[in-house]
Amino acid sequence: MQNSIRIPPDQMKSEFVRILIKNGFNKTRAEKCADIFTTNSLEGVYSHGVNRFPKFIENIHKGYIHPDAEPSLVVAAGALEQWNGNLGPGPLNAVVAAERSMELSKNYGLGMVAIGNTNHWMRGGIYGWMAAKKGYVLIAWTNTEANMPAWGAKDFRIGNNPLVIAIPYGNEAIVLDFAMSQYSYGKLEQYSLEGKRLPYPGGFDRNGTLTDSPDEILATRRALPAGYWKGSGLSLLLDILASILSGGLSTSQISVLGAEYALSQVFIAVGIKQLPNYPGIEKSIVGIIRDLKGSIPVDPDNPVRFPGENTISIREQNRKDGIPVNKQVWRKILAL
Amino acid sequence: MQNSIRIPPDQMKSEFVRILIKNGFNKTRAEKCADIFTTNSLEGVYSHGVNRFPKFIENIHKGYIHPDAEPSLVVAAGALEQWNGNLGPGPLNAVVAAERSMELSKNYGLGMVAIGNTNHWMRGGIYGWMAAKKGYVLIAWTNTEANMPAWGAKDFRIGNNPLVIAIPYGNEAIVLDFAMSQYSYGKLEQYSLEGKRLPYPGGFDRNGTLTDSPDEILATRRALPAGYWKGSGLSLLLDILASILSGGLSTSQISVLGAEYALSQVFIAVGIKQLPNYPGIEKSIVGIIRDLKGSIPVDPDNPVRFPGENTISIREQNRKDGIPVNKQVWRKILAL
């Protein structure tokens, strides 16, 4: 970590605000967007926080992201709405869509917003955290460009299409946020740079054999769908749903654009606080987590954790110590 | 296959009807339930069709399944309803819940039915096929008793909680139906009996190393969640959702009953035919599948298939040749 410095969250956010305003965001929208990039970093998802910020600005310059575009309602069908993201900033569009699904859920018990023609949402988990902290269950997913071979294939035809499921848990949340590839290319490159093998097989080598060598996988580009054929199938179905429900583009259509933009996403919210059995719900969730954490761990020093549990500790540490940032990345951002 | 005979679907169904009526089903319900067990077998899911039928009858005798119980509405909250399965037959309850979610979707754009206190739905995919053939998207899942260690654990605390996603596709459907364990115990036992290794690692051996030996996994009982930590997390979240949304039991609560009954399930239907972009939707699905099938296969003799594609060919073959059944299993059924 000698190449990294610690930046206080407030300082990071002000830099982001400054740069976003310089790039066409009004103050309110710059604040909101900067907050998302900062929170993603604060909570340890640097790849879709501070490290990704320069690329986000680059995509504005290239015209893929329209800083002032806001999403618009296309079809209202009761608890289900289709929206057009108008190529606005992915994180801001995602917040509008998630909040609208919560609004719909107030009227209908649950709400679904499918949004096409939007942009990369960065880290899906953050919308899960937002919704869960307001007392909603959120199920959301996005498609991506093709970046993984389908099961049994050699060439990229499916996306890694991250899926988020978030559930309120006391003042915090249980948030599952996972891509359909076992490891991201970013993770494979990190292991390769560090000269390490993957903890578990993550793709295929030149002979078509499962391997834990990041270099072999980076060479074949045959990254492993999570759960082999299962993650491959789930990726396909999430893409079909995102594109048909929103009326937006599918992974195969995005992949011919030459850059990853104009994505399709789905947000489903359920207002569990409105349910008559809500007091029981809180108790029930606590009971399930208690049971999980009663598991006999394989490694006594590593008790079983629930999805999102690490986020809480990382957030606390980074709030105290500052957010770790690669010096070069930070210098690049200061120069934007 | 010398131990198996081929039974025409109609003959299989009449046997099931006869036995169900003998065990407390009225004629209409016996026909419906027999049809599900027969179709599951016809479509190649013998483990949750003909092979499971004797156990289903046994569970009636043991009082876990109440043949004449029908599900009842507990809470109506717009597009979301909570139902009590009243321990009725799982397949019949699942049909009521799936159909009710489609009804709700007619009024609200989408519909969600969460049903607690129900029973094993056998093969979730069949409700997906039913809904998709009527023009609905269906997302459904069930919890189960604990039958898998969470990621990093040694003892069973999570279920394999199958998830189904179904999408209309011409006169057929794209149906993903998968459990959160990489291989079922039935599959592990089958490989063990045949003296074969698994095609891919499916669990851990005595040293805590990933293995493709079914015997080692059957010994440690440490079956692998699909996608390692990803399937483990998804299993947990599906269980929390199924139990809190239905007001029913969670995996940990089911696991203390001493038998697998009183399960919780969720059915979400979306009536895509009602959407203004429906004509485009059909075309879009065809385009996505065409792109997928354009993949360069690893094995030129094994083109990439979409989830559910095998079902169509197995169904045709079994309709022509009869459903293959182990002679002993069939004898057992005839004697019921």
Interface residues (C-beta under 8 A of the other chain):
Chain A: V75 A77 G78 A79 L80 E81 Q82 N107 Y108 G109 L110 M112 V137 P149 A150 W151 G152 A153 K154 D155 R157 I158 I165 I167 I174 L176 F178 Q182 Y200 P201 G208 L210 A226 G227 Y228 K230 G231 G233 L234 L236 L237 D239 I240 L241 S243 I244 L245 G247 S250 T251 S252 Q253 I268 V270 I272 Q274 L275 P276 N277 G280 I281 S284 I285 G287 I288 D291 L292 G294 S295 I296 P297 V298 D299 N302 P303 V304 R305 F306 P307
Chain B: V75 A77 G78 A79 L80 E81 Q82 N107 Y108 G109 L110 M112 V137 P149 A150 W151 G152 A153 K154 D155 R157 I158 I165 I167 I174 L176 F178 Q182 Y200 P201 G208 L210 A226 G227 Y228 K230 G231 G233 L234 L236 L237 D239 I240 L241 S243 I244 L245 G247 S250 T251 S252 Q253 I268 V270 I272 Q274 L275 P276 N277 G280 I281 S284 I285 G287 I288 D291 L292 G294 S295 I296 P297 V298 D299 N302 P303 V304 R305 F306 P307
